[in-house]
Amino acid sequence: MKRSLIAGIGSALPEKVLTNRDLESIVDTSDEWIVQRTGISERHVAAEGETTSDLALAAAEKALADAGLTSADIDLIVLATATPDQTFPATACTVQDRLGMHHGYAFDVQAVCSGFLFALTTADAHLKAGSAKRALVIGAETFSRILDWSDRGTCVLFGDGAGAVVLEAHEAGEETAPRGLLTAHLRSDGHFRDKLFVDGGPSSTRTVGHLRMEGREVFKHAVATITDVITDAFEATGESAETIDWFVPHQANRRIIDASAKRLGIAEEKVVVTVQHHGNTSAASIPLALDVAVRDGRIKKGDLVLLEAMGGGFTWGSALIRW
């Protein structure tokens, strides 16, 4: 039986940091208001001319270095983004070219904030099918490009960044605690698509558009809907809130993270939180948080790590990984 192991991890953030104090001069808001409602203190914003592929490439190169590999060792790139460099080609193809990788295959997936989980699950399926031996799975966003900077309800929430992992096919033996991606569960319901969306696109308006959100509705669904996919993960593996070592949720809002962990019975000390420094980086959020927790020594080999996310669509999902 094949299982997908994470062999390396990396992340990248734009140099420019936009603090809550900076936002006070842009929109009618305050540091106190933002922190109280979201837990966010600052976020990184791409510089003029800095693209999603720039951030994705930097994260991918760090993940490859962490794994002790080069692009020659990679067969597949799956890149999750809602803010591609262009309508086409896929931003994954741009990253493939910039890595000097002229073999294998690359494509994007779009599930907004759940994108990294959808990309991870997709790459896992390709590895298990034998189509590839190693994959780069990347979440990368420049959400600052689609924000309405006059809308204080949304512009304070989001940031830019990228995170990547190297996923490697491994023949599982008879280990009592097998490593790798143990189970993943994905959902979507297009009935809620108008609760969190961008009001533009090539087919509809022929414009890029801006992000629009019904904040209260998103909060309500974010806390309620993730329960089913996490319950499914626990039932599939026999694990529980007590047996996991770390919970790495999508970093959308501190109140959503806290409410979700409480609802699931996950101890506060097991929750990885980075939203205060990154804001909501959509598909980049989970790999960015994972990279932080790996670098500071919290997540170690053999740890059981639960991931979850919810995004526009609505889409949502979970993954349980033995690191």
C-alpha positions in Angstrom: 0.0 0.0 0.0 1.3 3.4 -1.0 1.2 6.4 1.4 2.2 10.0 0.7 4.8 11.4 3.1 5.8 15.0 3.6 9.5 15.1 2.8 10.1 18.8 3.0 8.3 22.1 3.7 8.9 25.8 3.0 7.2 29.2 2.9 7.5 32.7 1.6 6.1 36.1 2.6 6.4 39.5 0.9 8.8 41.9 2.6 6.2 44.6 3.1 4.3 44.3 6.4 1.0 46.2 6.7 0.0 46.7 10.3 -3.3 47.6 11.8 -2.0 51.1 12.5 -1.1 51.4 8.8 -4.7 50.5 7.9 -6.0 53.3 10.2 -4.8 55.7 7.5 -6.5 53.8 4.7 -9.9 53.0 6.0 -12.2 53.8 9.0 -10.9 51.2 11.5 -8.6 50.9 14.5 -6.1 48.4 15.8 -8.3 47.7 18.8 -11.3 46.9 16.5 -9.4 44.6 14.2 -7.6 42.7 17.0 -10.8 42.3 19.1 -12.8 40.9 16.1 -10.2 38.9 14.2 -7.0 38.5 16.3 -5.0 39.9 13.4 -2.2 42.5 14.1 -0.4 42.6 10.8 -0.3 41.0 7.4 2.2 40.8 4.5 1.3 42.5 1.2 3.0 41.9 -2.2 5.0 44.7 -3.6 4.3 46.3 -7.0 5.1 43.7 -9.6 5.4 40.8 -7.1 3.3 38.0 -8.3 1.7 34.8 -6.9 4.3 32.8 -8.9 7.1 34.7 -7.3 5.9 33.7 -3.8 5.1 30.1 -4.9 8.5 29.7 -6.4 10.3 30.9 -3.3 8.3 28.6 -1.1 8.8 25.6 -3.5 12.6 26.2 -3.5 12.7 26.2 0.3 10.6 23.0 0.4 12.9 21.3 -2.0 16.0 22.4 0.0 14.4 21.1 3.2 13.8 17.7 1.5 17.4 17.6 0.1 16.0 17.4 -3.5 16.0 19.4 -6.7 13.3 20.0 -9.3 14.8 17.0 -11.2 13.3 14.8 -8.5 9.8 16.2 -8.9 7.2 14.7 -11.3 4.2 16.8 -10.4 3.2 20.3 -9.3 -0.2 21.0 -7.9 -0.7 24.7 -7.0 -3.7 26.0 -5.1 -4.6 29.6 -5.7 -7.5 31.9 -6.3 -5.2 34.7 -7.4 -3.3 33.3 -10.4 -0.8 35.4 -12.3 -3.0 35.1 -15.4 -6.3 33.5 -16.4 -4.0 30.9 -18.2 -1.6 29.3 -18.3 -1.8 27.8 -14.9 0.5 29.5 -12.3 1.9 26.0 -11.6 3.3 25.9 -15.2 5.0 29.2 -14.6 6.6 27.8 -11.4 7.5 24.6 -13.2 9.4 26.7 -15.9 11.1 28.9 -13.4 12.3 25.8 -11.5 13.9 24.7 -14.7 11.6 21.6 -14.7 10.8 20.5 -18.3 9.4 17.1 -17.5 6.4 15.9 -15.6 3.2 17.9 -15.3 1.8 20.9 -13.4 -1.7 22.4 -12.9 -3.7 24.7 -10.6 -6.6 23.9 -8.4 -9.1 26.5 -7.1 -11.0 25.9 -3.9 -10.1 29.3 -2.3 -9.2 28.9 1.4 -9.6 25.1 1.2 -7.3 25.0 -1.8 -4.3 23.5 -0.1 -6.3 20.6 1.2 -7.8 20.0 -2.2 -4.3 20.2 -3.8 -2.8 17.9 -1.2 -5.6 15.3 -1.7 -5.2 15.5 -5.5 -1.5 15.0 -5.4 -1.9 12.1 -3.0 -4.2 10.4 -5.5 -1.7 10.8 -8.3 1.1 9.4 -6.2 -1.0 6.4 -5.1 -2.0 5.8 -8.7 1.7 5.7 -9.7 1.4 8.6 -12.0 4.2 10.4 -10.1 6.7 9.6 -7.4 7.1 13.0 -5.9 5.0 16.2 -6.0 5.3 19.8 -5.0 2.0 20.9 -3.4 1.8 24.7 -3.1 -0.7 27.2 -1.7 0.1 30.7 -2.9 -2.0 33.9 -2.9 -1.8 37.6 -3.6 -5.2 38.5 -2.2 -4.2 42.1 -1.8 -4.9 42.4 -5.6 -8.6 41.6 -5.3 -9.4 43.6 -2.1 -11.6 46.6 -2.0 -9.5 48.9 0.2 -12.5 51.0 1.1 -14.3 48.0 2.7 -13.2 47.7 6.3 -15.0 44.5 6.7 -12.7 42.6 4.3 -9.5 44.6 3.6 -8.3 44.1 7.2 -8.6 40.3 7.0 -6.4 39.2 4.2 -2.7 39.0 3.4 -0.3 37.5 0.8 2.0 34.6 1.0 2.9 31.0 0.0 3.7 27.7 1.5 4.8 24.4 -0.1 5.4 20.8 0.8 7.2 18.0 -1.1 5.0 14.9 -1.1 6.7 11.6 -1.7 5.2 8.2 -2.4 6.2 5.6 0.2 5.4 1.9 0.3 3.8 1.4 3.7 4.9 -1.6 5.8 3.5 -3.0 8.9 4.2 0.0 11.1 2.1 0.4 14.2 2.0 4.2 13.7 2.4 4.7 9.9 3.6 8.1 8.7 2.1 10.2 5.9 -1.3 11.3 4.8 -3.6 8.9 6.7 -7.0 10.2 5.5 -8.6 13.3 3.9 -12.2 14.4 3.5 -13.5 17.1 1.2 -16.9 18.8 0.8 -18.5 21.6 -1.1 -21.9 23.2 -1.4 -22.5 25.8 -4.1 -25.7 26.9 -2.5 -23.6 29.3 -0.4 -21.5 30.7 -3.2 -22.9 34.3 -2.8 -21.7 34.4 0.9 -18.0 34.7 -0.1 -17.1 35.5 -3.7 -15.4 37.9 -6.1 -17.7 40.1 -8.1 -15.8 39.7 -11.4 -14.4 37.2 -13.8 -13.6 36.7 -17.5 -16.9 35.1 -18.4 -19.2 37.3 -16.3 -17.8 40.9 -16.2 -14.5 40.7 -18.0 -12.9 42.3 -15.0 -10.9 41.0 -12.0 -13.5 42.2 -9.5 -13.2 42.5 -5.7 -13.7 40.1 -2.8 -17.2 40.3 -1.2 -18.2 38.6 2.0 -21.2 38.3 4.4 -19.0 38.0 7.5 -21.6 36.7 10.0 -22.8 34.0 7.6 -19.2 32.9 6.9 -18.4 32.8 10.6 -21.5 30.7 11.4 -20.9 28.2 8.6 -17.1 28.0 9.3 -17.7 26.9 12.9 -20.6 24.5 12.0 -19.6 22.9 8.8 -16.1 21.6 9.6 -17.4 19.2 12.2 -18.5 16.6 9.7 -15.1 16.3 7.9 -13.2 16.1 11.1 -15.6 13.5 12.5 -15.1 11.5 9.3 -11.3 11.8 9.8 -11.5 10.4 13.3 -13.9 7.6 12.3 -11.6 6.6 9.4 -8.5 6.3 11.6 -9.8 5.7 15.1 -8.1 8.9 16.4 -9.7 11.6 18.4 -9.3 15.1 19.7 -7.4 13.6 22.6 -5.0 11.6 20.5 -3.9 14.2 18.0 -0.8 16.2 18.8 -1.5 19.3 16.8 -4.5 21.1 15.2 -3.5 23.3 12.3 -6.7 25.1 11.0 -7.1 27.6 8.2 -6.0 30.9 9.6 -9.0 33.0 8.8 -10.0 34.6 12.1 -8.9 34.0 15.7 -12.5 33.8 16.9 -13.3 31.1 14.3 -10.2 29.1 15.3 -11.0 29.3 19.0 -14.7 28.5 18.5 -13.9 25.5 16.2 -11.3 24.0 18.6 -13.8 24.4 21.5 -16.6 22.7 19.5 -14.3 19.8 18.6 -13.0 19.4 22.2 -9.4 20.2 21.1 -7.2 21.5 23.9 -6.0 25.1 23.4 -2.3 24.2 23.7 -2.6 21.9 20.7 -3.8 24.6 18.3 -1.3 26.3 16.0 -2.2 29.9 15.5 -0.4 32.3 13.1 -3.3 34.6 12.0 -2.0 37.4 14.1 1.1 37.8 11.9 -0.2 36.6 8.5 -3.9 37.5 8.3 -6.0 35.2 6.1 -3.8 34.1 3.3 -6.4 31.7 1.8 -4.8 28.7 0.2 -1.4 29.6 1.6 -2.7 29.7 5.2 -2.3 26.1 6.3 1.2 25.5 4.8 2.4 28.8 6.2 1.2 27.8 9.7 2.7 24.3 9.3 6.0 25.7 8.3 6.1 28.0 11.4 5.3 25.1 13.7 7.9 22.8 12.1 10.6 25.5 12.2 10.0 26.4 15.9 10.1 22.7 16.9 6.5 22.1 17.8 5.7 19.7 15.0 8.1 16.8 15.0 8.5 13.5 13.2 5.8 11.0 14.3 3.4 13.7 15.5 -0.3 13.4 14.5 -1.4 16.6 12.8 -5.0 17.5 12.0 -5.6 20.1 9.2 -8.9 21.7 8.3 -10.2 24.6 6.2 -13.3 26.3 4.8 -13.4 28.6 1.9 -15.6 30.3 -0.7 -17.9 28.0 -2.6 -18.5 26.9 0.1 -15.7 24.4 0.2 -14.3 22.6 3.2 -12.1 19.7 4.2 -9.8 17.9 6.6 -6.7 15.9 6.5 -4.9 13.8 9.1 -1.2 13.4 8.8 1.4 11.5 10.7 4.4 13.8 10.3 
